Structures are given as C-alpha cells and as structure tokens.
C-alpha cells in the first residue's frame, strides 16, 4: 500500500516519531498484520477504537478506521528498523 511519512516532534525528545498516512483507512485486519511487531491491544470501548502494538524496540498506534498510524522506534538502530518497517508495510498492507 502506498503511504506518506511525516516526522513528528516527540514530547520527550529522545526518540523519533513518524506518522504514516495511507491511501485507505487502517482496518482490524491491518492491525493483525502489524502485530508481527509486538503485542496488539485494541480498545474497542473508546469512542473511536484505538489500538497499539508494543515491543521493546517499537510502538505502533492509531485509530481503527483512520488512514494514519504513529510509529516510535526505540532502538539505537532506528534507521534500520524504520527501513525494514516501511518495506514491510509497502508489501503487506
């Protein structure tokens, strides 16, 4: 799936946060595919169903039904992780 990337300011300042905007909304199926990166939690009781996928080196979060997700890379090899992540979403989503 095609996407655009925007680097966002991190309120803590020690990690880089990227916003990915897709051509189509993120679905539950997309969340399941992305859960290869960590533990998926979906909060369906929120006014808009929020999800996050968390592991030691990455945090992916967004709202089901919206075309954007935010991703934070916690690893010292952030650029390598970002490149792998972008290749994965290009092929799998």
C-alpha positions as CSV (number, residue, x, y, z in Angstrom):
1,X,0.0,0.0,0.0
2,X,1.3,3.5,-0.8
3,X,1.9,5.8,2.1
4,X,3.5,9.1,3.1
5,X,5.7,9.7,6.1
6,X,5.9,12.7,8.3
7,X,8.4,13.0,11.2
8,X,6.7,14.4,14.3
9,X,8.1,16.1,17.4
10,X,8.4,13.7,20.3
11,X,7.4,15.4,23.6
12,X,10.1,13.5,25.5
13,X,12.7,14.3,22.8
14,X,14.8,11.2,22.8
15,X,13.0,9.2,20.1
16,X,11.8,9.9,16.6
17,X,8.1,9.6,16.0
18,X,6.8,9.1,12.4
19,X,3.3,9.5,11.2
20,X,2.3,7.2,8.3
21,X,-0.7,8.2,6.2
22,X,-2.1,5.5,3.9
23,X,-4.4,5.7,0.9
24,X,-7.1,3.7,2.8
25,X,-8.2,3.5,6.4
26,X,-6.5,1.1,8.8
27,X,-8.7,-1.9,9.5
28,X,-8.7,-4.6,12.1
29,X,-7.1,-6.8,9.5
30,X,-4.2,-4.3,9.1
31,X,-3.8,-4.3,12.9
32,X,-3.5,-8.1,12.9
33,X,-0.8,-7.9,10.1
34,X,1.1,-5.3,12.0
35,X,1.0,-7.4,15.2
36,X,4.0,-9.2,13.9
37,X,5.9,-6.3,15.5
38,X,4.6,-6.8,19.0
39,X,1.7,-7.3,21.3
40,X,-1.6,-5.9,19.9
41,X,-4.2,-4.3,22.1
42,X,-7.4,-2.9,20.7
43,X,-9.5,-0.7,22.9
44,X,-13.0,-1.1,21.5
45,X,-14.7,0.8,24.3
46,X,-13.1,4.1,23.4
47,X,-15.3,6.5,21.3
48,X,-13.1,5.6,18.4
49,X,-11.4,2.1,18.5
50,X,-7.8,2.8,19.5
51,X,-5.1,0.3,19.0
52,X,-1.4,0.0,19.9
53,X,1.3,-2.6,19.2
54,X,4.2,-2.6,21.6
55,X,7.5,-4.3,21.7
56,X,10.9,-3.4,23.2
57,X,12.0,-1.5,20.1
58,X,8.8,-0.2,18.5
59,X,5.4,1.3,19.3
60,X,2.7,1.5,16.7
61,X,-0.6,3.2,17.5
62,X,-3.6,4.5,15.8
63,X,-7.4,4.5,15.4
64,X,-9.1,1.7,13.5
65,X,-10.9,3.3,10.6
66,X,-8.4,6.2,10.2
67,X,-5.7,6.3,7.5
68,X,-2.9,7.3,9.8
69,X,-0.7,5.5,12.3
70,X,2.1,6.8,14.5
71,X,5.3,4.7,15.0
72,X,8.0,5.3,17.5
73,X,11.3,3.4,17.2
74,X,13.2,2.9,20.5
75,X,16.2,1.0,19.2
76,X,19.6,2.6,18.7
77,X,19.5,1.3,15.1
78,X,16.3,3.3,14.4
79,X,17.1,3.9,10.7
80,X,17.5,0.2,10.1
81,X,14.2,-0.6,11.9
82,X,12.4,2.2,10.0
83,X,13.6,0.9,6.7
84,X,12.5,-2.6,7.4
85,X,9.1,-1.4,8.7
86,X,8.5,0.7,5.6
87,X,9.4,-2.3,3.3
88,X,7.0,-4.5,5.3
89,X,4.0,-2.1,5.2
90,X,4.6,-1.5,1.5
91,X,4.3,-5.2,0.8
92,X,1.8,-6.4,3.4
93,X,-0.7,-3.6,3.8
